[in-house]
Each structure stands twice: as structure tokens, then as C-alpha cells.
Amino acid sequence: MNVYDKAHELAKALKESSEFTAFKKSKELITDGNDKKVIDEFRKKQLEAYQEQVQNGKLSDEMKNSLQILYEDASKNPKIKEYLMSEERFGLIWADIMKILTQAVEIDDKD
């Protein structure tokens, strides 16, 4: 078994998956500068939330509310809503694959 061949097979399977094709299609529909700005603002707030959670171990109610409001506003636009949802679905697959690979090569330091 050639590891590189398997990696290419996995890449091909991901590229052909319905989740990736839906994500790619929804991303192509985001052509308006205002739509891109809304997505960028949401990303910025997500990053702030992540940093807050890492620093404090949890999100403040203010941050939760802020994220919720931004998401609700962004979701009023069907193209942005579909983009965010398809990105999340593909992101879950990506995270699962990374978890599987990480667990497969985890080295037990007790040896």
C-alpha cells in the first residue's frame, strides 16, 4: 500500500463529495462585495469568540449574543445562509477526517 496513493484517493473523494461540491457552489455565488463584507465580519467575530473561549474557558453572554445577532443578520441573505451552512457541513467532515488521522498516528508516550 502506497500512503501517497491513499492520500490522493482521499483528496479525490473529498473533492467529489456532495458536501464539498455544495460548499464550492455556494462560495461561487458570493460575488457581491457587501456579501463578502458580511461574511468577513462574521469570521472576525468568530475568531474573537474563539480567542475569548481559549483565554477564559467559555464565551461571555455578550459574545454569544453578538455572534447570534450577526448570524441572524447574515442569514437573512439566502446566498450567505447557504454558504455558511454548506461551509459548516464540509467543515464537520474535515474535522472528523483530521480526528481520524490524528488518532491513527497518535504515539503513546508510555512506551
C-alpha positions as CSV (number, residue, x, y, z in Angstrom):
1,M,0.0,0.0,0.0
2,N,1.3,3.4,-1.0
3,V,0.4,6.1,1.5
4,Y,0.6,8.8,-1.1
5,D,-1.8,6.9,-3.4
6,K,-4.3,6.7,-0.5
7,A,-3.9,10.4,0.2
8,H,-4.7,11.2,-3.4
9,E,-7.7,8.9,-3.2
10,L,-8.9,10.7,-0.1
11,A,-8.4,14.1,-1.8
12,K,-10.4,12.9,-4.8
13,A,-13.2,11.6,-2.6
14,L,-13.4,14.9,-0.7
15,K,-13.4,16.9,-3.9
16,E,-16.2,14.8,-5.3
17,S,-18.2,14.7,-2.1
18,S,-21.7,16.3,-2.1
19,E,-20.7,18.5,0.9
20,F,-17.6,19.9,-0.9
21,T,-19.4,20.5,-4.2
22,A,-22.3,22.3,-2.4
23,F,-19.8,24.4,-0.5
24,K,-17.9,25.3,-3.7
25,K,-21.1,26.1,-5.5
26,S,-22.4,28.3,-2.6
27,K,-19.0,30.1,-2.5
28,E,-19.2,30.9,-6.2
29,L,-22.5,32.6,-5.6
30,I,-20.9,35.1,-3.2
31,T,-19.9,37.7,-5.7
32,D,-21.3,40.9,-4.2
33,G,-18.8,43.0,-2.2
34,N,-21.4,43.6,0.5
35,D,-22.0,39.8,0.9
36,K,-18.3,39.3,1.2
37,K,-18.1,42.0,3.8
38,V,-20.9,40.4,5.9
39,I,-19.1,37.1,5.8
40,D,-15.7,38.7,6.7
41,E,-17.4,40.5,9.7
42,F,-18.9,37.2,10.8
43,R,-15.5,35.5,10.5
44,K,-13.8,38.2,12.5
45,K,-16.4,37.8,15.3
46,Q,-16.0,34.0,15.2
47,L,-12.2,34.5,15.7
48,E,-12.8,36.9,18.6
49,A,-15.1,34.3,20.1
50,Y,-12.6,31.5,19.7
51,Q,-9.9,33.7,21.3
52,E,-12.2,34.5,24.2
53,Q,-13.1,30.9,24.7
54,V,-9.4,29.9,24.8
55,Q,-8.5,32.6,27.2
56,N,-11.5,32.3,29.5
57,G,-12.6,28.7,29.0
58,K,-16.0,29.9,28.0
59,L,-17.9,32.6,26.0
60,S,-19.4,35.6,27.7
61,D,-23.1,36.1,27.2
62,E,-22.3,39.3,25.4
63,M,-20.2,37.4,22.9
64,K,-22.8,34.7,22.4
65,N,-25.5,37.4,21.8
66,S,-23.2,39.3,19.4
67,L,-22.5,36.1,17.4
68,Q,-26.2,35.2,17.3
69,I,-27.2,38.7,16.1
70,L,-24.5,38.6,13.3
71,Y,-25.5,35.1,12.3
72,E,-29.2,36.1,12.1
73,D,-28.5,39.2,10.1
74,A,-26.2,37.3,7.7
75,S,-28.8,34.5,7.4
76,K,-31.4,36.9,6.1
77,N,-29.5,36.7,2.8
78,P,-30.2,33.3,1.3
79,K,-26.9,33.1,-0.5
80,I,-24.9,33.9,2.7
81,K,-27.0,31.5,4.7
82,E,-26.4,28.7,2.2
83,Y,-22.7,29.5,2.1
84,L,-22.4,29.4,5.9
85,M,-24.4,26.2,6.2
86,S,-22.5,24.4,3.5
87,E,-19.2,25.5,4.9
88,E,-20.2,24.1,8.3
89,R,-21.2,20.8,6.8
90,F,-17.9,20.4,4.9
91,G,-16.0,21.7,8.0
92,L,-17.5,18.9,10.1
93,I,-16.3,16.3,7.6
94,W,-12.9,17.9,7.5
95,A,-12.7,17.9,11.3
96,D,-13.8,14.3,11.5
97,I,-11.1,13.3,9.0
98,M,-8.4,15.2,10.9
99,K,-9.5,13.5,14.1
100,I,-9.3,10.0,12.5
101,L,-5.9,10.7,11.1
102,T,-4.6,12.2,14.4
103,Q,-5.9,9.2,16.3
104,A,-4.4,6.8,13.8
105,V,-0.8,8.2,14.3
106,E,-1.1,9.0,17.9
107,I,2.1,7.9,19.7
108,D,1.7,6.5,23.1
109,D,4.4,8.1,25.2
110,K,4.0,5.5,27.9
111,D,6.2,3.0,25.9
